[in-house]
Amino acid sequence: MRLENKVAIVTGGATGIGEAIASKFCREGAQVVVTGGPADSVDDIVERMHERGGEAVSFLGDLSNEDTARECVESAIECFGKLDILVNNAGVLNALHPIEDYPTDKFEEMIASNILAVFMMTRAAIPELKKSRGCIVSAGSEAAWNGAPNFAPYAGTKGFIHSFMKGVAVEQARNGIRANCVCPGPVNAAMTEDEIVSFDSESEETLIANSAPGRHGTVEEIANAYTFLASDEASYVNGALWLVDGGTTTANGNVNEEVPHNLAAAPGPSGDGLGDAR
């Protein structure tokens, strides 16, 4: 129970990595505010947590809005009395195009979700995290380390998060607040319930080819990294960009052809959080 007596907000918790984080946090003893957009099935996720003995509440709204972000933090205080952990997980990858063809409206949507919401939630949470000497864990990406065709705008938004979290980490250390990023590589997960990007076969092959284990990561493997960074076990980890990418960044090339088939299989369900988050 590494997060016992902790209160956490997990943004984008309706599906994929966010759902896995929220579920894992509950299993580790945290009380969780699970956020999502108006169309997201956050209430269903929260209900499943309740069925398993977890404590969680839902919050719906556009977190890129200053007032909504403040209300989200206030809801955590009203429901659970404090805030220890902010997970800025929500984000979108809504288009894959070369720069010259990239739709302006899609880029603006990414700025709102991937940049504005992270800024607004972090700023709103800081006063409460000062009281608890809490922490922030935000969703970076290996895409912000590595160039890839059609990913440049998305990678740019994640690059902001990397730099922002490092700045917050140094600035807020005097208040006992830690700030870190988890930087996933290719993962079998939709980013949001209304995710509309589909990878063509060539893009899919490229993603797998650049993964040293020869497979996508699982959402549970990513959630495990968030759990460690949010826990007191990571008390001396601050300002880190924590790569959870199967060696994609280190490999820097097509390396998976050397991986035996049995080693390229994802972990199965187990008691440590790997497998089906539900």
Order of alpha helices (4+ residues) and beta strands (2+ residues): beta-alpha-beta-alpha-beta-alpha-beta-alpha-alpha-beta-alpha-beta-alpha-alpha-beta-alpha
